[in-house]
Amino acid sequence: MSFEKAIEINPVNFAAHRSLGELLESAGRTADAIAEYRQASNIDQPDMSVHLNLIRLLRASGKEDEAAAEAALAAKIDPNLFASERDMSKRQDTGANQRDEIRRHRHH
């Protein structure tokens, strides 16, 4: 049975929407893939794979605001989702601040 037929029979079939989104994405049909991932997300919000796919495709499509909104939603569902990115960013910021402080002291 095709994903479209499965969706026709059961419009809230999460797996069919997600799989159709993956198929459309692999075919280069980004806008259609985004629409299917959104449908899947509306059915099963806690599934992070759908949110991550949406964020990636939205960013690749230049839709940064939509990607940021999707990332915020995903972070509400799973607060640890982007923890490693935040930790990395904090470490980089701390390192940059320490380098700036060392430079200031060298010039005095």
C-alpha positions as CSV (number, residue, x, y, z in Angstrom):
1,M,0.0,0.0,0.0
2,S,1.3,3.5,-0.8
3,F,1.8,6.1,1.8
4,E,-0.8,8.3,0.1
5,K,-3.3,5.4,0.2
6,A,-2.6,4.8,3.9
7,I,-3.2,8.6,4.6
8,E,-6.4,8.5,2.6
9,I,-7.6,5.6,4.7
10,N,-6.4,7.1,8.0
11,P,-5.5,10.8,7.8
12,V,-3.9,10.7,11.3
13,N,-1.4,7.9,10.3
14,F,1.8,9.3,11.8
15,A,4.1,6.8,10.2
16,A,2.6,7.3,6.8
17,H,3.0,11.1,7.0
18,R,6.6,10.8,8.3
19,S,7.6,8.2,5.7
20,L,6.0,10.2,2.9
21,G,7.9,13.2,4.1
22,E,11.1,11.2,4.0
23,L,10.3,9.9,0.5
24,L,9.5,13.4,-0.8
25,E,12.6,14.8,0.8
26,S,14.8,12.2,-1.0
27,A,13.1,13.1,-4.3
28,G,14.0,16.8,-3.7
29,R,10.5,17.9,-3.1
30,T,11.3,20.0,-0.1
31,A,8.1,22.0,0.2
32,D,6.0,18.9,0.0
33,A,8.3,17.1,2.5
34,I,7.9,20.0,4.9
35,A,4.1,19.8,4.6
36,E,4.1,16.0,5.4
37,Y,6.5,16.5,8.3
38,R,4.2,19.2,9.7
39,Q,1.3,16.8,9.4
40,A,3.2,14.1,11.2
41,S,4.3,16.6,13.9
42,N,0.6,17.6,14.5
43,I,-0.2,13.9,15.1
44,D,2.7,13.0,17.3
45,Q,4.6,16.0,18.7
46,P,7.0,14.1,20.9
47,D,8.7,12.4,17.9
48,M,11.9,14.4,17.6
49,S,13.0,12.9,14.3
50,V,10.1,14.9,12.6
51,H,11.1,18.1,14.4
52,L,14.7,17.7,13.5
53,N,13.8,17.0,9.8
54,L,11.6,20.1,9.8
55,I,14.3,22.3,11.3
56,R,16.9,21.1,8.8
57,L,14.6,21.5,5.8
58,L,13.3,24.9,6.9
59,R,16.9,26.2,7.4
60,A,17.9,24.8,4.0
61,S,15.0,26.6,2.5
62,G,16.0,29.9,4.0
63,K,13.1,30.0,6.4
64,E,15.1,30.8,9.5
65,D,12.2,32.2,11.5
66,E,10.1,29.1,10.9
67,A,13.1,26.9,11.8
68,A,13.7,28.8,15.0
69,A,10.0,28.4,16.0
70,E,10.2,24.7,15.3
71,A,13.4,24.5,17.3
72,A,11.7,26.3,20.2
73,L,8.8,23.9,20.1
74,A,11.1,20.9,20.0
75,A,13.1,22.3,22.9
76,K,9.9,22.6,25.0
77,I,9.0,19.0,24.3
78,D,12.6,17.8,25.1
79,P,14.5,20.4,27.0
80,N,17.8,18.4,26.7
81,L,17.5,18.2,22.9
82,F,19.9,21.1,22.2
83,A,21.8,20.9,25.5
84,S,25.1,19.8,23.8
85,E,24.8,22.7,21.4
86,R,24.2,25.2,24.3
87,D,27.1,23.7,26.2
88,M,29.4,24.0,23.2
89,S,28.3,27.6,22.6
90,K,29.0,28.4,26.3
91,R,32.4,26.9,26.2
92,Q,33.2,28.8,23.0
93,D,32.0,32.1,24.5
94,T,34.0,31.4,27.7
95,G,37.1,30.7,25.7
96,A,36.7,33.8,23.7
97,N,36.1,35.9,26.8
98,Q,39.2,34.4,28.4
99,R,41.3,35.2,25.3
100,D,40.0,38.8,25.3
101,E,40.9,39.2,28.9
102,I,44.4,37.9,28.3
103,R,44.9,40.3,25.4
104,R,43.8,43.2,27.6
105,H,46.2,42.3,30.3
106,R,49.1,42.0,27.9
107,H,48.5,45.5,26.6
108,H,48.6,47.1,30.0
